[in-house]
């Protein structure tokens, strides 16, 4: 499976993002209902672009949802970067990498997760 398709599958099939718009086979716009994530296939001749992005956070409503997502992704064969943990500020999260190597944090952050 090519990287673009694997990354699309990760967000749509595993994380449950919906396809908002797919104008062609090289571009897809995803949403979880309150956001937008755009995936664009890079030309095969393009060099991998360096980025200062550390990670993308995906909010969940309840702290227990973090553990449920961790168990689900683990069962799907996705490697976690450590176990879910509760942070000093009361947030609970864990990290995974998508098929393109982008770090993704599944997080319950009390001040904003319930919105």
N, CA and C atoms as a LAMMPS dump frame, in Angstrom:
ITEM: TIMESTEP
0
ITEM: NUMBER OF ATOMS
345
ITEM: BOX BOUNDS ff ff ff
-5.0000000000000000e+02 5.0000000000000000e+02
-5.0000000000000000e+02 5.0000000000000000e+02
-5.0000000000000000e+02 5.0000000000000000e+02
ITEM: ATOMS id mol type element x y z
1 1 1 N 0.851 -1.181 0
2 1 2 C 0 0 0
3 1 3 C 0.893 1.239 0
4 2 1 N 0.617 2.152 -0.887
5 2 2 C 1.418 3.37 -0.965
6 2 3 C 1.127 4.265 0.227
7 3 1 N 2.067 5.136 0.557
8 3 2 C 1.979 5.967 1.762
9 3 3 C 0.725 6.822 1.796
10 4 1 N 0.339 7.444 0.686
11 4 2 C -0.84 8.307 0.685
12 4 3 C -2.092 7.516 1.053
13 5 1 N -2.267 6.359 0.452
14 5 2 C -3.434 5.53 0.739
15 5 3 C -3.405 5.033 2.186
16 6 1 N -2.223 4.673 2.675
17 6 2 C -2.102 4.212 4.059
18 6 3 C -2.437 5.332 5.035
19 7 1 N -2.008 6.543 4.728
20 7 2 C -2.31 7.679 5.596
21 7 3 C -3.798 8 5.551
22 8 1 N -4.403 7.955 4.368
23 8 2 C -5.844 8.177 4.245
24 8 3 C -6.6 7.136 5.069
25 9 1 N -6.207 5.88 4.958
26 9 2 C -6.851 4.799 5.714
27 9 3 C -6.708 5.023 7.215
28 10 1 N -5.534 5.462 7.666
29 10 2 C -5.29 5.716 9.086
30 10 3 C -6.321 6.717 9.636
31 11 1 N -6.5 7.831 8.937
32 11 2 C -7.412 8.867 9.434
33 11 3 C -8.884 8.515 9.223
34 12 1 N -9.227 7.899 8.101
35 12 2 C -10.628 7.584 7.815
36 12 3 C -11.065 6.289 8.49
37 13 1 N -10.358 5.199 8.219
38 13 2 C -10.787 3.896 8.724
39 13 3 C -10.483 3.687 10.2
40 14 1 N -9.331 4.17 10.66
41 14 2 C -8.967 3.939 12.062
42 14 3 C -9.441 5.045 12.993
43 15 1 N -9.251 6.306 12.615
44 15 2 C -9.612 7.406 13.515
45 15 3 C -11.015 7.944 13.276
46 16 1 N -11.677 7.518 12.219
47 16 2 C -13.069 7.879 12.009
48 16 3 C -13.338 9.231 11.374
49 17 1 N -12.333 9.839 10.759
50 17 2 C -12.564 11.099 10.048
51 17 3 C -13.447 10.825 8.833
52 18 1 N -14.313 11.775 8.514
53 18 2 C -15.138 11.677 7.325
54 18 3 C -14.494 12.416 6.171
55 19 1 N -14.77 11.958 4.972
56 19 2 C -14.276 12.65 3.788
57 19 3 C -15.231 13.805 3.517
58 20 1 N -14.704 15.019 3.606
59 20 2 C -15.509 16.207 3.319
60 20 3 C -15.524 16.488 1.82
61 21 1 N -14.355 16.338 1.194
62 21 2 C -14.244 16.612 -0.246
63 21 3 C -13.023 15.886 -0.772
64 22 1 N -13.189 15.214 -1.905
65 22 2 C -12.082 14.516 -2.551
66 22 3 C -12.108 14.875 -4.037
67 23 1 N -11.493 16.021 -4.393
68 23 2 C -11.584 16.493 -5.769
69 23 3 C -10.891 15.583 -6.782
70 24 1 N -9.918 14.794 -6.319
71 24 2 C -9.205 13.881 -7.209
72 24 3 C -8.441 12.881 -6.351
73 25 1 N -7.717 11.96 -6.973
74 25 2 C -6.999 10.916 -6.256
75 25 3 C -5.755 11.378 -5.517
76 26 1 N -5.405 12.645 -5.665
77 26 2 C -4.207 13.164 -5.011
78 26 3 C -4.509 14.114 -3.861
79 27 1 N -5.788 14.398 -3.615
80 27 2 C -6.17 15.355 -2.587
81 27 3 C -7.446 14.888 -1.897
82 28 1 N -7.431 14.944 -0.577
83 28 2 C -8.627 14.598 0.179
84 28 3 C -8.686 15.496 1.407
85 29 1 N -9.887 16.012 1.674
86 29 2 C -10.12 16.895 2.822
87 29 3 C -10.993 16.137 3.81
88 30 1 N -10.499 15.998 5.025
89 30 2 C -11.153 15.193 6.052
90 30 3 C -11.658 16.07 7.179
91 31 1 N -12.645 15.563 7.918
92 31 2 C -13.149 16.274 9.08
93 31 3 C -13.67 15.285 10.113
94 32 1 N -13.576 15.686 11.367
95 32 2 C -14.214 14.925 12.439
96 32 3 C -15.473 15.646 12.893
97 33 1 N -15.823 16.717 12.19
98 33 2 C -17.026 17.472 12.489
99 33 3 C -16.768 18.899 12.931
100 34 1 N -15.593 19.152 13.49
101 34 2 C -15.283 20.494 13.988
102 34 3 C -13.906 20.957 13.535
103 35 1 N -13.376 20.326 12.492
104 35 2 C -12.019 20.659 12.062
105 35 3 C -11.848 20.293 10.596
106 36 1 N -10.654 20.464 10.092
107 36 2 C -10.34 20.122 8.711
108 36 3 C -8.91 19.617 8.655
109 37 1 N -8.723 18.484 8.038
110 37 2 C -7.387 17.926 7.835
111 37 3 C -7.244 17.644 6.347
112 38 1 N -6.302 18.313 5.707
113 38 2 C -6.099 18.139 4.268
114 38 3 C -4.903 17.234 4.023
115 39 1 N -5.102 16.212 3.199
116 39 2 C -4.019 15.329 2.779
117 39 3 C -3.793 15.552 1.29
118 40 1 N -2.538 15.796 0.916
119 40 2 C -2.179 16.021 -0.478
120 40 3 C -1.014 15.092 -0.833
121 41 1 N -1.18 14.335 -1.902
122 41 2 C -0.104 13.446 -2.35
123 41 3 C 1.028 14.285 -2.921
124 42 1 N 2.249 14.005 -2.494
125 42 2 C 3.423 14.689 -3.043
126 42 3 C 3.858 13.978 -4.313
127 43 1 N 4.321 14.74 -5.276
128 43 2 C 4.867 14.085 -6.476
129 43 3 C 6.026 13.174 -6.072
130 44 1 N 6.169 12.045 -6.757
131 44 2 C 7.217 11.09 -6.388
132 44 3 C 8.606 11.707 -6.496
133 45 1 N 8.745 12.736 -7.322
134 45 2 C 10.052 13.361 -7.472
135 45 3 C 10.344 14.393 -6.377
136 46 1 N 9.33 14.729 -5.58
137 46 2 C 9.517 15.755 -4.536
138 46 3 C 10.317 15.188 -3.378
139 47 1 N 11.272 15.977 -2.916
140 47 2 C 12.043 15.579 -1.733
141 47 3 C 11.157 15.746 -0.502
142 48 1 N 11.367 14.895 0.499
143 48 2 C 10.592 15.009 1.727
144 48 3 C 10.866 16.363 2.365
145 49 1 N 9.812 17.074 2.659
146 49 2 C 9.901 18.416 3.229
147 49 3 C 10.127 18.326 4.729
148 50 1 N 11.109 19.065 5.211
149 50 2 C 11.344 19.149 6.649
150 50 3 C 10.326 20.101 7.24
151 51 1 N 9.903 19.843 8.462
152 51 2 C 8.908 20.678 9.109
153 51 3 C 9.237 20.854 10.581
154 52 1 N 8.782 21.942 11.138
155 52 2 C 8.975 22.2 12.563
156 52 3 C 7.788 21.688 13.369
157 53 1 N 6.804 21.09 12.711
158 53 2 C 5.629 20.569 13.389
159 53 3 C 6.036 19.462 14.353
160 54 1 N 5.643 19.598 15.62
161 54 2 C 5.934 18.561 16.598
162 54 3 C 4.871 17.473 16.562
163 55 1 N 3.6 17.867 16.618
164 55 2 C 2.525 16.89 16.564
165 55 3 C 1.195 17.585 16.302
166 56 1 N 0.194 16.772 15.966
167 56 2 C -1.178 17.223 15.801
168 56 3 C -1.974 16.59 16.926
169 57 1 N -2.8 17.376 17.601
170 57 2 C -3.634 16.852 18.672
171 57 3 C -5.055 16.617 18.202
172 58 1 N -5.609 15.473 18.554
173 58 2 C -7.006 15.157 18.262
174 58 3 C -7.722 15.038 19.596
175 59 1 N -8.704 15.924 19.82
176 59 2 C -9.428 15.968 21.086
177 59 3 C -10.473 14.868 21.189
178 60 1 N -10.586 14.304 22.388
179 60 2 C -11.681 13.386 22.712
180 60 3 C -12.431 13.963 23.911
181 61 1 N -13.693 13.576 24.084
182 61 2 C -14.556 14.184 25.106
183 61 3 C -14.194 13.814 26.541
184 62 1 N -13.884 12.558 26.789
185 62 2 C -13.677 12.068 28.156
186 62 3 C -12.289 11.46 28.309
187 63 1 N -11.754 11.504 29.523
188 63 2 C -10.432 10.919 29.788
189 63 3 C -10.422 9.433 29.448
190 64 1 N -11.511 8.722 29.741
191 64 2 C -11.589 7.296 29.432
192 64 3 C -11.539 7.005 27.945
193 65 1 N -11.931 7.987 27.126
194 65 2 C -11.865 7.809 25.673
195 65 3 C -10.423 7.643 25.202
196 66 1 N -9.493 8.274 25.909
197 66 2 C -8.068 8.145 25.557
198 66 3 C -7.66 6.678 25.661
199 67 1 N -8.035 6.044 26.765
200 67 2 C -7.679 4.634 26.967
201 67 3 C -8.379 3.728 25.965
202 68 1 N -9.629 4.052 25.652
203 68 2 C -10.364 3.258 24.664
204 68 3 C -9.701 3.363 23.287
205 69 1 N -9.294 4.576 22.89
206 69 2 C -8.601 4.745 21.616
207 69 3 C -7.264 4.004 21.61
208 70 1 N -6.552 4.058 22.715
209 70 2 C -5.266 3.355 22.795
210 70 3 C -5.471 1.851 22.595
211 71 1 N -6.463 1.292 23.269
212 71 2 C -6.735 -0.144 23.14
213 71 3 C -7.152 -0.49 21.713
214 72 1 N -8.007 0.333 21.124
215 72 2 C -8.474 0.098 19.761
216 72 3 C -7.312 0.152 18.768
217 73 1 N -6.501 1.198 18.827
218 73 2 C -5.397 1.326 17.88
219 73 3 C -4.371 0.219 18.052
220 74 1 N -4.089 -0.14 19.304
221 74 2 C -3.171 -1.25 19.572
222 74 3 C -3.707 -2.535 18.927
223 75 1 N -5.017 -2.774 19.056
224 75 2 C -5.64 -3.969 18.476
225 75 3 C -5.583 -3.951 16.946
226 76 1 N -5.483 -2.765 16.351
227 76 2 C -5.366 -2.631 14.899
228 76 3 C -3.921 -2.71 14.427
229 77 1 N -2.996 -2.937 15.367
230 77 2 C -1.589 -3.079 15.005
231 77 3 C -0.814 -1.776 14.946
232 78 1 N -1.393 -0.701 15.473
233 78 2 C -0.716 0.589 15.481
234 78 3 C 0.148 0.673 16.741
235 79 1 N 1.421 0.992 16.59
236 79 2 C 2.337 1.103 17.733
237 79 3 C 2.126 2.445 18.431
238 80 1 N 1.976 2.388 19.742
239 80 2 C 1.844 3.6 20.548
240 80 3 C 3.221 4.023 21.034
241 81 1 N 3.393 5.315 21.224
242 81 2 C 4.619 5.839 21.838
243 81 3 C 4.346 5.953 23.336
244 82 1 N 4.438 4.854 24.035
245 82 2 C 4.158 4.826 25.46
246 82 3 C 2.677 4.633 25.727
247 83 1 N 2.373 4.413 26.976
248 83 2 C 1 4.196 27.408
249 83 3 C 0.311 5.529 27.671
250 84 1 N -1.033 5.551 27.643
251 84 2 C -1.74 6.777 28.002
252 84 3 C -1.339 7.208 29.415
253 85 1 N -1.231 8.525 29.58
254 85 2 C -0.874 9.026 30.907
255 85 3 C -1.612 10.327 31.189
256 86 1 N -1.771 10.602 32.46
257 86 2 C -2.391 11.841 32.894
258 86 3 C -1.29 12.848 33.179
259 87 1 N -1.417 14.028 32.595
260 87 2 C -0.42 15.088 32.729
261 87 3 C -0.715 15.942 33.963
262 88 1 N 0.237 16.755 34.355
263 88 2 C 0.095 17.608 35.539
264 88 3 C -1.1 18.549 35.447
265 89 1 N -1.47 18.96 34.231
266 89 2 C -2.596 19.889 34.076
267 89 3 C -3.945 19.186 34.002
268 90 1 N -3.967 17.863 34.199
269 90 2 C -5.211 17.101 34.177
270 90 3 C -5.551 16.506 32.821
271 91 1 N -4.794 16.852 31.802
272 91 2 C -5.016 16.261 30.478
273 91 3 C -4.568 14.797 30.515
274 92 1 N -5.146 13.997 29.636
275 92 2 C -4.74 12.594 29.493
276 92 3 C -4.523 12.341 28.015
277 93 1 N -3.404 11.668 27.675
278 93 2 C -3.106 11.482 26.252
279 93 3 C -2.117 10.36 26.002
280 94 1 N -1.955 10.059 24.719
281 94 2 C -0.891 9.194 24.221
282 94 3 C -0.582 9.633 22.794
283 95 1 N 0.516 9.12 22.259
284 95 2 C 0.967 9.485 20.917
285 95 3 C 1.105 8.253 20.032
286 96 1 N 0.828 8.448 18.739
287 96 2 C 1.075 7.462 17.692
288 96 3 C 1.632 8.223 16.491
289 97 1 N 2.186 7.505 15.532
290 97 2 C 2.599 8.111 14.275
291 97 3 C 1.668 7.627 13.179
292 98 1 N 1.284 8.541 12.267
293 98 2 C 0.514 8.101 11.109
294 98 3 C 1.494 7.447 10.119
295 99 1 N 1.012 6.83 9.061
296 99 2 C 1.91 6.133 8.131
297 99 3 C 2.97 7.012 7.474
298 100 1 N 2.772 8.336 7.465
299 100 2 C 3.78 9.239 6.912
300 100 3 C 4.759 9.716 7.966
301 101 1 N 4.611 9.247 9.199
302 101 2 C 5.535 9.619 10.265
303 101 3 C 5.154 10.874 11.029
304 102 1 N 3.958 11.411 10.784
305 102 2 C 3.497 12.564 11.549
306 102 3 C 3.044 12.107 12.93
307 103 1 N 3.5 12.772 13.959
308 103 2 C 3.123 12.416 15.327
309 103 3 C 1.717 12.938 15.613
310 104 1 N 0.862 12.068 16.155
311 104 2 C -0.526 12.391 16.471
312 104 3 C -0.754 12.117 17.95
313 105 1 N -1.316 13.103 18.645
314 105 2 C -1.639 12.952 20.066
315 105 3 C -3.153 12.826 20.197
316 106 1 N -3.603 11.748 20.812
317 106 2 C -5.013 11.603 21.168
318 106 3 C -5.111 12.142 22.592
319 107 1 N -5.918 13.193 22.792
320 107 2 C -5.879 13.904 24.065
321 107 3 C -7.265 14.313 24.566
322 108 1 N -7.436 14.118 25.869
323 108 2 C -8.557 14.71 26.587
324 108 3 C -7.94 15.884 27.352
325 109 1 N -8.379 17.092 27.009
326 109 2 C -7.877 18.298 27.673
327 109 3 C -9.087 18.98 28.299
328 110 1 N -9.257 18.877 29.63
329 110 2 C -10.49 19.323 30.286
330 110 3 C -11.02 20.702 29.9
331 111 1 N -10.188 21.729 29.741
332 111 2 C -10.766 23.044 29.424
333 111 3 C -11.474 23.113 28.067
334 112 1 N -11.111 22.242 27.118
335 112 2 C -11.708 22.362 25.78
336 112 3 C -12.329 21.077 25.227
337 113 1 N -12.102 19.942 25.857
338 113 2 C -12.584 18.68 25.292
339 113 3 C -14.098 18.541 25.283
340 114 1 N -14.78 19.178 26.188
341 114 2 C -16.236 19.027 26.263
342 114 3 C -17.025 19.909 25.313
343 115 1 N -16.358 20.741 24.559
344 115 2 C -17.072 21.663 23.659
345 115 3 C -17.634 20.965 22.453
